[in-house]
């Protein structure tokens, strides 16, 4: 891969948006591997802005991380390998303290220690499934002491401040202009991935020194393409352009397909656990669909979306680090690339032209 850093922003402003989804971050990583292979360039040089939520935010930070010579330290292949090799460290099954299914719920109820989280009495780790120690160790090993200011291309990482009850965006541009304090990249990764019930929140401070309690940006922007549009428009206007001068490449972590069996009678008969699952699926699929509804008419051919349908029952598998699940996700990613190879080739031409 050619050694180069991000070029000065010019029109159109090119934005990469990476969805959240836990271990399902393997899927979009395959798309980015293919894109880097087709262009022989790094993602940080192909895009002016990279927006990522949760696992997508971790990917965005890694792709923008410089080495000692100021070149991209990690390729998309490196990020893919990190997700695959560190999944069990980030989501250790031995530490699981919240059920993924009714069967696990019954099993956990019979175990005193994990039941603490279930009953809301495991406050040391925020009543979460995982302590976050594995995630922190993996992120510090990956990103070292790099701070947001070091990012090779502009990165925007959504989180949510439950104390202020508002979205909070880590922006490398704001760090550089003094609007935000500089912070370690690993801390940003912890904050955007701090999904309630999975990981404890992150204790941080805003630009005025006020305490923040930050959780996963997926609460409001799991599919951050619209956040990417906003960032792109800001930069396009600085160059004398408009929203039509923004290009969005959005990569997903898989979505739930249609449910023709979901009749009215079936839905109102769901148990609380199944209903929570159905609402979660609807929220994730609805957000992605809304992005498409808004961005296709607004940007036309300048909006690219790459995503796939998840196998039934996989929607809540965001923390399933078993080898069989990782293999399945790798297959889904490779299948997506195979199905969209012509589109990826055209996109590669667009990104490298001019």
N, C-alpha and C positions, 0 to 999 in steps of 0.2 A: 504494500500500500504506500502510495506516495506520501512523503513527509511534507505537510503543509499545515498552516493554522488558518483560522477563520478569516475570510476576506472582509474588507470594510463593507458595511451594509449598503446595498443599493436596491433599487426597485427591480422586480418585486421583492418584498421582504419575505423570506422563506422561513416558515415556522414548522418545527416538528413537535407534535403533541403525543405523549405516551400515556396510555391509560394505566390505572391501578388494577390490582387483581392478585396480589400475593404471588404464589408460585406460578400462577398463570402468566407472569411476566416473561416466561420462557417463549410464549407464542410471538409477541411483537419483536423479541430479540432476533428471531429467525428472519423476520422481514428486514430488520436493519442490517443483519449480516449480509443478506442478499443485495441490499442496496449499496453497501460499502464495496462488496465484491464487483458489482456491475460498474461502479464509478471509479474504483481504485482510489477512493478518497475517504477520509474520516467523516463521521457524522457531524463533528464540530465544525468542519470546513464547508459542509454541504448546506448547513442551516445557519441563519442569523440568530434564531432564538430556539431554545429547546425547553418545552414545558412538560413537566412530568408530575404525576400524582402517585403517592405511595410507592409501590415497586417501580412504577414509571419514573418517579422522582429520583429514586436511587440510580436508575439507569441513566437519567439525564445528567446527574452529577458525575458519574463515572465517565460518560462519553465526553464531558467537558473538562476532565481532570488533566492537567499538564504533567509531563515528566520534568526531569531536571533541566532539559534543554528547551523547555517551552513547547514541546510537541505533544500531540495526544498520547496520553499514557496507556489508554485502553481502547481496543477495537470493540466493535459490537460482538465479535466472537468471544472476546474476553468477558464481556458482560454476561453473555449467555452462559459461559462456563461457570462464572461466579454464581449465577442463580441456580444452576444445576448442582454444583458442588457444595454450596453453602445452605441449601434449603433445609437440610436436617439439622444444621446448627442453629438456624434462625427459628425454625419451627420444630423443636425436639419433641418427639412423641412422648418421651418419658416425663416431660414437664407439662403435658396437656392437662388443663384443669377446667375444661368446658367442653361439652359434648358437641359432636358434629351430627349426631343422629339420635333417635330415641333409644336405640340399643346402647350407645355410649352413655347416654343420660342415665339409664338404669344401672349401668356398670359403675359410673362415677359416684352415684348416690351411696353405693356400698363402700366407698373408699373415703375415709375421714379427711385426709389432707386435701385432695382435689375438691372435695365438697365445699371447702372454705370459700373458694371463688364462686361457686354456684350459689351459695347462700349470702354472698356479699360480705364475707368476713376476712378475706385475704387482702387486707388493705396495703400490705407492704409492696405489692406489685399492682396496686390499683384495681384489685378484683379482676385481673386479666387472666387470659389463658396462659400467657407466657411472660416471664419476668422482663424480657427485653435484653438480657445479658448476652445471649447468643447473637442477636441482631447488632448490638453495639460492638461486640468483638469482631464480627464480620466486617462491619462498616469501617472501623478504625484500621483494620488490616488492609482494606481495599483503598481507602482514601487518605490514610495517614494523618498528617497535620495540615493538609490543604484546607484553605478557607474559601469562602464563596468568592472572594475578590480574585482568586486565581483562575476562575473559570475561563476556558479558552473562547467560548461563545456565550452569549447572554443566556442565562438559565432563569426560569421562573418556577418556583416550587410551591404549590398550594398547601396550606394547612388551615386548621380552624381553631380559633382561640375561644374556648368554652367559658373563659372568665369574662371576656369582652363581648362574647356572643357575636362574633364577626369573623369573616375570612381573614386570613393573614397570608401574605405572599412573600416568600423569600425571593428577592430579586438581586441578581448580581449587579445590575445597572444601578440600583439604589445604594448598594454598598459602595460602589465606585464614586457616586456623586455625594456621598455623605448622608443620604436620607435614612440609611439603616446601618446599624453596627455590623461589622464583619464577624462572622461566626464560622466555626469549623464545618466543613461539608458533612462530616459524619453526624453532627447534631441536626443539621437540616434533614438528612435522611431519616433519622430517628423520628423527627417531628411529623413528617409527611406520611410515615408508615405506622404511626401510633393509632391504629384502628381500635376504637373502643371495644372491649371484651377480648381483643387479641393481645394488645400491648398497653402498658401504662402510658399516661400522657407525658409530655416533655415540659419540664419547668424551664421557662425562658424569660427574656425581657425584651420589650419593644424599644423603639428608638428613643423613647423618653424615660427609659428605665423602669417602666411599669411591668409588674409581673404578668406573664402570659402562661396559660395552661393550654398547650397545643396538642391537638389530635389530628388524625388522618384527614388530609384534604379531600379524600373521597366522600366525605359527608356531603359535600356540595358540588365537587368537580372531579368525580372519579374518571370521567372522560373529559379531559381538560381542553378540548379543541376550541371552545368559546373563549376560554382564558387566553389561549394562543392567538385567537383573532384580535382580542383587545390589545395584547402586547404588539402584535404585528401592525395594527392600525396606528398606535402611538408612534412607532418608528417610521411608518410610511408617511404620516403627516409631517414629521420632522424633515422628510426629504421632498415634501411638496406633493405627496400622493394621497390616495384615499383608500378605503377598505378594498376597492377593486384591485389594488396593487399589493395585496397580501396573498400569499400561497400557503395553504395549510396541508400538511401531511400528518394524518391522524392514524395511529396504530393501536389496535385494541387487544384485549386479553381474552377474547371469547365472549359470546353472548348466548343467552338462552333462546332457543328457537320457538316457533309457534306452539301453542298447546291446544290443539283441536279437541282434546278430551276435557278441557276445563269448561264445563257447563256451569250454569248458575247454581244448580243443585249441588254439584261437586264442590264448588268454591265455598258456599256457605256452610258446608259440612266439614271443612278443614279443621284439624286440631290447632291449638295455639302455635305449636312448633311448626307445623306445615304452613300455617298462615303467615308466620314470620318469614319463612323461606320464600313463600310466594310474593310477599311484599318486597323483600330484598331483590328478588329476581326482577320484579316490575320496575323498581327504582333504577337498577343498573341498566336494564334494557331500554327503559324510557328515556334516560338521560342521553344515551347514545343515539337513539332514534330522533330525539329532539335536535341534537346537533346536526344530524343529516337534514332534517326538515328546514333548519335555518340556514345552514352553510351552502347547501347545494344551490338554491336560487340566488344566494348572495354572491358566491364566488365562482360558481359554474365549474369549468375545467381546472380551476386553481385550487379546488378542494379534492384531496385524495384520502380515501378511507380504506384501511386494510383490517379486516376482522374475520372471524369465523364462528360457526355455530358450535357450541359445546355439546358433548354427549349428554344425554339425560342423566341428571343426578350430579353433574360436575360443578354446578354453579357455586356451591358453597365450599368447594374444595380448595379454597385459597391458601389453606395452611396444611394441605395434605402433602407431606414430604416423602411419602413412600416411593420407592424406586419405580413401582408399576405406574403410579400417577405421573411421575416426572417423564417416564418413557412415553406415556400417552400424550402429554403436552408437547413433547418434542415432535411426535408424529403429527400432531395438529398444526404445529408451526411449519413443518416441512411441507405438509399438504397445502397449507395456505399459500406458501411461496410458489409451489408448483401450479396451483390454480390461477395465480395472478402474475405469473412470470412475464407475460407480455406487457401488463400494466407496469410492472416494476422496471422493465427495460425502457418503456416510454418515460417514466418518471425520472430514471437515471439520466436520460438525455436532457430533459427539461432542467434538472438541477445543475447540470454541468455546462449548459449552453450559456454563452455570454459571460 
